[in-house]
Amino acid sequence: MIDQQSVEIIDALNQLEVGLRDLGLWSDERPTAEALASTLPFCYDTLELEQWLQFVFLGRMREILEQGDRLPDS
């Protein structure tokens, strides 16, 4: 069973996605594997912030929640 905190986080993630879509910042084209493999914070050398949010942050957070894993401490 999913807890209340997870429900609230999922809702916030969904709101972020809607916001990106509403602003026209959602992309149908996935960045290259090389761009996603950046070791710098937020892939700032290879991705725009909205790309990082869509293809790294949202995906990873949803994966963590779906698997019932513990959220990162930092």
DSSP file (Angstrom, degrees, kcal/mol; ACC not computed):
  #  RESIDUE AA STRUCTURE BP1 BP2  ACC     N-H-->O    O-->H-N    N-H-->O    O-->H-N    TCO  KAPPA ALPHA  PHI   PSI    X-CA   Y-CA   Z-CA
    1    1 A M              0   0    0      0, 0.0     2,-0.3     0, 0.0     0, 0.0   0.000 360.0 360.0 360.0 140.2    0.0    0.0    0.0
    2    2 A I        -     0   0    0      1,-0.1     2,-0.1     2,-0.0    63,-0.0  -0.634 360.0-131.9 -85.1 136.1    1.2    3.5   -0.9
    3    3 A D     >  -     0   0    0     -2,-0.3     4,-2.0     1,-0.1     5,-0.1  -0.351  23.3-105.6 -86.3 168.9    1.7    5.9    2.0
    4    4 A Q  H  > S+     0   0    0      1,-0.2     4,-2.4     2,-0.2     5,-0.2   0.869 118.2  55.6 -62.3 -39.7    0.4    9.5    2.1
    5    5 A Q  H  > S+     0   0    0      1,-0.2     4,-2.3     2,-0.2    -1,-0.2   0.921 108.2  48.6 -60.8 -43.2    3.9   11.0    1.6
    6    6 A S  H  > S+     0   0    0      2,-0.2     4,-2.8     1,-0.2    -1,-0.2   0.894 109.4  52.7 -63.7 -39.9    4.3    9.0   -1.6
    7    7 A V  H  X S+     0   0    0     -4,-2.0     4,-2.2     1,-0.2    -1,-0.2   0.921 110.7  47.7 -60.5 -44.0    0.9   10.1   -2.9
    8    8 A E  H  X S+     0   0    0     -4,-2.4     4,-2.1     2,-0.2    -2,-0.2   0.881 112.4  48.7 -66.2 -38.3    1.8   13.8   -2.3
    9    9 A I  H  X S+     0   0    0     -4,-2.3     4,-2.6     2,-0.2    -2,-0.2   0.923 110.4  50.7 -67.7 -43.8    5.2   13.3   -4.0
   10   10 A I  H  X S+     0   0    0     -4,-2.8     4,-2.4     1,-0.2    -2,-0.2   0.908 110.2  51.0 -59.2 -41.8    3.5   11.6   -7.0
   11   11 A D  H  X S+     0   0    0     -4,-2.2     4,-2.3     2,-0.2    -1,-0.2   0.916 110.3  48.6 -61.8 -43.5    1.1   14.5   -7.2
   12   12 A A  H  X S+     0   0    0     -4,-2.1     4,-2.2     2,-0.2    -2,-0.2   0.897 111.0  50.5 -64.4 -40.2    3.9   17.1   -7.2
   13   13 A L  H  X S+     0   0    0     -4,-2.6     4,-2.2     2,-0.2    -2,-0.2   0.911 110.7  49.3 -63.4 -42.0    5.7   15.1   -9.9
   14   14 A N  H  X S+     0   0    0     -4,-2.4     4,-2.4     1,-0.2    -2,-0.2   0.890 109.8  51.5 -64.1 -39.0    2.6   15.1  -12.0
   15   15 A Q  H  X S+     0   0    0     -4,-2.3     4,-2.5     2,-0.2    -2,-0.2   0.889 108.1  52.4 -64.6 -39.0    2.1   18.8  -11.5
   16   16 A L  H  X S+     0   0    0     -4,-2.2     4,-2.5     2,-0.2    -2,-0.2   0.929 109.7  48.8 -61.6 -45.2    5.7   19.4  -12.6
   17   17 A E  H  X S+     0   0    0     -4,-2.2     4,-2.5     1,-0.2    -2,-0.2   0.931 111.4  49.1 -60.5 -45.8    5.1   17.4  -15.8
   18   18 A V  H  X S+     0   0    0     -4,-2.4     4,-3.1     1,-0.2    -1,-0.2   0.912 110.7  51.5 -60.5 -42.3    1.9   19.4  -16.5
   19   19 A G  H  X S+     0   0    0     -4,-2.5     4,-1.9     2,-0.2    -1,-0.2   0.917 109.8  48.4 -61.5 -44.2    3.8   22.6  -15.9
   20   20 A L  H  <>S+     0   0    0     -4,-2.5     5,-2.9     2,-0.2     6,-0.7   0.910 114.1  47.0 -62.1 -41.9    6.5   21.7  -18.3
   21   21 A R  H ><5S+     0   0    0     -4,-2.5     3,-1.6     4,-0.2    -2,-0.2   0.934 110.3  51.9 -64.9 -45.8    3.9   20.7  -20.9
   22   22 A D  H 3<5S+     0   0    0     -4,-3.1    -1,-0.2     1,-0.3    -2,-0.2   0.838 110.3  49.2 -60.7 -33.7    1.9   23.9  -20.4
   23   23 A L  T 3<5S-     0   0    0     -4,-1.9    -1,-0.3    -5,-0.2    -2,-0.2   0.458 116.0-114.9 -84.9  -1.2    5.0   26.0  -20.9
   24   24 A G  T < 5S+     0   0    0     -3,-1.6    -3,-0.2    -4,-0.3    -2,-0.1   0.746  84.6 118.9  74.6  23.1    6.0   24.1  -24.1
   25   25 A L      < +     0   0    0     -5,-2.9     2,-0.3    -6,-0.2    -4,-0.2   0.417  39.0 106.2-101.2  -0.2    9.1   22.7  -22.5
   26   26 A W        -     0   0    0     -6,-0.7     2,-0.4    -5,-0.2    25,-0.1  -0.645  58.6-150.7 -82.1 135.1    8.2   19.0  -22.7
   27   27 A S        -     0   0    0     -2,-0.3    -2,-0.1    23,-0.1    -6,-0.0  -0.873  23.1-163.3-113.0 139.6   10.1   17.1  -25.4
   28   28 A D  S    S+     0   0    0     -2,-0.4     2,-0.6     2,-0.1    -1,-0.1   0.576  78.6  79.6 -86.9 -12.2    9.1   14.1  -27.5
   29   29 A E  S    S-     0   0    0      0, 0.0    -1,-0.0     0, 0.0    -2,-0.0  -0.866  77.3-139.4-104.7 120.7   12.7   13.5  -28.4
   30   30 A R        -     0   0    0     -2,-0.6     3,-0.1     1,-0.1    -2,-0.1  -0.525  25.9-111.2 -75.0 139.1   14.9   11.8  -25.8
   31   31 A P        -     0   0    0      0, 0.0    -1,-0.1     0, 0.0    16,-0.1  -0.225  45.0 -86.6 -62.0 160.7   18.5   13.2  -25.4
   32   32 A T     >  -     0   0    0      1,-0.1     4,-2.0     3,-0.0     5,-0.2  -0.222  33.5-112.4 -65.5 159.3   21.3   11.0  -26.6
   33   33 A A  H  > S+     0   0    0      1,-0.2     4,-1.1     2,-0.2    -1,-0.1   0.872 119.7  55.5 -59.5 -37.1   22.9    8.4  -24.3
   34   34 A E  H  4 S+     0   0    0      1,-0.2     3,-0.4     2,-0.2    -1,-0.2   0.911 106.5  49.3 -63.3 -42.7   26.0   10.5  -24.3
   35   35 A A  H >4 S+     0   0    0      1,-0.2     3,-1.0     2,-0.2    -1,-0.2   0.895 112.5  47.7 -64.4 -39.1   24.1   13.6  -23.1
   36   36 A L  H 3< S+     0   0    0     -4,-2.0    -1,-0.2     1,-0.2    -2,-0.2   0.675 101.7  66.5 -74.8 -17.1   22.4   11.6  -20.3
   37   37 A A  T 3<  +     0   0    0     -4,-1.1    -1,-0.2    -3,-0.4    -2,-0.2   0.401  69.9 132.8 -86.8   3.3   25.8   10.1  -19.2
   38   38 A S    <   -     0   0    0     -3,-1.0     5,-0.1    -4,-0.2     4,-0.1  -0.222  47.5-154.5 -54.4 142.2   27.2   13.4  -18.1
   39   39 A T        +     0   0    0      2,-0.1    -1,-0.1     3,-0.1     3,-0.1   0.420  63.5 101.5 -98.8  -0.6   28.8   13.2  -14.6
   40   40 A L  S >  S-     0   0    0      1,-0.1     3,-2.4     2,-0.0     6,-0.1  -0.547  90.7 -81.2 -83.9 151.1   28.3   16.8  -13.8
   41   41 A P  G >  S-     0   0    0      0, 0.0     3,-1.9     0, 0.0    -1,-0.1  -0.214 113.4  -3.7 -52.9 133.7   25.4   17.9  -11.6
   42   42 A F  G 3  S-     0   0    0      1,-0.3     5,-0.2     2,-0.1    10,-0.2   0.655 111.5 -90.1  58.0  18.0   22.1   18.1  -13.4
   43   43 A C  G X> S+     0   0    0     -3,-2.4     4,-2.9     1,-0.1     3,-2.0   0.862  72.6 165.4  49.3  37.9   24.0   17.2  -16.6
   44   44 A Y  T <4  +     0   0    0     -3,-1.9    -1,-0.1     1,-0.3    -2,-0.1   0.696  66.1  56.5 -63.4 -17.3   24.3   21.0  -17.0
   45   45 A D  T 34 S+     0   0    0     -4,-0.1    -1,-0.3     1,-0.1    -2,-0.1   0.651 122.9  21.7 -85.5 -14.3   27.0   20.6  -19.6
   46   46 A T  T <4 S+     0   0    0     -3,-2.0     2,-0.3   -11,-0.2    -2,-0.2   0.584 117.9  49.9-127.6 -17.4   24.8   18.5  -21.9
   47   47 A L  S  < S-     0   0    0     -4,-2.9     2,-0.2    -5,-0.2    -1,-0.2  -0.909  71.1-120.9-127.5 152.2   21.1   19.1  -21.1
   48   48 A E    >>  -     0   0    0     -2,-0.3     4,-2.2     1,-0.1     3,-0.6  -0.548  41.6-107.0 -77.2 157.0   18.8   22.1  -20.6
   49   49 A L  H 3> S+     0   0    0      1,-0.3     4,-2.8     2,-0.2     5,-0.2   0.900 120.9  53.0 -55.9 -43.2   17.2   22.1  -17.1
   50   50 A E  H 3> S+     0   0    0      1,-0.2     4,-2.1     2,-0.2    -1,-0.3   0.835 107.8  51.8 -64.5 -30.6   13.9   21.1  -18.5
   51   51 A Q  H <> S+     0   0    0     -3,-0.6     4,-3.2     2,-0.2     5,-0.4   0.916 110.2  48.5 -68.6 -42.5   15.5   18.1  -20.2
   52   52 A W  H  X>S+     0   0    0     -4,-2.2     5,-2.3     1,-0.2     4,-2.1   0.928 111.8  49.6 -62.9 -44.2   17.1   17.0  -17.0
   53   53 A L  I  <>S+     0   0    0     -4,-2.8     5,-3.1     3,-0.2     6,-0.3   0.934 118.5  39.0 -58.6 -46.2   13.8   17.4  -15.1
   54   54 A Q  I  <>S+     0   0    0     -4,-2.1     5,-0.5    -5,-0.2    -2,-0.2   0.944 127.0  29.5 -71.0 -49.6   12.0   15.3  -17.7
   55   55 A F  I  <5S+     0   0    0     -4,-3.2    -3,-0.2    -5,-0.2    -2,-0.2   0.631 134.5  19.4 -95.6 -14.2   14.5   12.6  -18.6
   56   56 A V  I  X5S+     0   0    0     -4,-2.1     4,-2.5    -5,-0.4     5,-0.3   0.719 125.4  37.1-115.3 -63.3   16.4   12.2  -15.3
   57   57 A F  I  ><S+     0   0    0     -5,-2.3     4,-2.8     2,-0.2     5,-0.3   0.954 119.9  41.4 -63.0 -56.8   14.6   13.6  -12.3
   58   58 A L  I  ><S+     0   0    0     -5,-3.1     4,-2.4    -6,-0.3     5,-0.2   0.927 117.9  47.8 -60.6 -45.2   11.0   12.7  -13.1
   59   59 A G  H  ><S+     0   0    0     -5,-0.5     4,-2.1    -6,-0.3    -1,-0.2   0.924 114.7  44.9 -61.2 -45.6   11.9    9.2  -14.4
   60   60 A R  H  X S+     0   0    0     -4,-2.5     4,-2.5     2,-0.2    -2,-0.2   0.915 113.4  49.3 -67.8 -43.0   14.1    8.4  -11.4
   61   61 A M  H  X S+     0   0    0     -4,-2.8     4,-2.3    -5,-0.3    -1,-0.2   0.918 112.4  48.0 -63.5 -42.5   11.7    9.7   -8.8
   62   62 A R  H  X S+     0   0    0     -4,-2.4     4,-2.7    -5,-0.3    -1,-0.2   0.891 110.9  52.0 -65.2 -38.1    8.8    7.8  -10.3
   63   63 A E  H  X S+     0   0    0     -4,-2.1     4,-2.1    -5,-0.2     6,-0.3   0.932 109.4  49.3 -62.4 -46.2   10.9    4.6  -10.5
   64   64 A I  H  X>S+     0   0    0     -4,-2.5     5,-2.1     1,-0.2     4,-0.6   0.931 114.6  44.7 -58.6 -47.4   11.9    5.0   -6.8
   65   65 A L  H ><5S+     0   0    0     -4,-2.3     3,-0.7     1,-0.2    -2,-0.2   0.900 111.7  51.6 -67.2 -41.6    8.2    5.4   -5.7
   66   66 A E  H 3<5S+     0   0    0     -4,-2.7    -1,-0.2     1,-0.2    -2,-0.2   0.862 112.8  46.0 -63.6 -35.6    6.9    2.6   -7.9
   67   67 A Q  H 3<5S-     0   0    0     -4,-2.1    -1,-0.2    -5,-0.2    -2,-0.2   0.547 110.3-122.3 -84.8  -7.1    9.5    0.2   -6.5
   68   68 A G  T <<5 +     0   0    0     -3,-0.7    -3,-0.2    -4,-0.6    -4,-0.1   0.726  57.7 155.9  73.1  20.6    8.8    1.3   -3.0
   69   69 A D      < -     0   0    0     -5,-2.1     2,-0.2    -6,-0.3    -1,-0.2  -0.298  50.3 -92.8 -75.5 164.5   12.4    2.2   -2.5
   70   70 A R        -     0   0    0      1,-0.1    -1,-0.1    -2,-0.0     3,-0.1  -0.561  41.7-115.1 -76.9 139.5   13.6    4.8    0.1
   71   71 A L        -     0   0    0     -2,-0.2    -1,-0.1     1,-0.1   -10,-0.0  -0.419  40.3 -92.2 -71.0 150.3   13.9    8.3   -1.2
   72   72 A P        -     0   0    0      0, 0.0    -1,-0.1     0, 0.0     0, 0.0  -0.284  25.1-135.0 -61.3 148.8   17.4    9.8   -1.2
   73   73 A D              0   0    0      1,-0.1    -2,-0.1    -3,-0.1     0, 0.0   0.773 360.0 360.0 -75.3 -26.8   18.4   11.7    1.9
   74   74 A S              0   0    0      0, 0.0    -1,-0.1     0, 0.0    -3,-0.0   0.387 360.0 360.0-130.9 360.0   19.9   14.6   -0.1
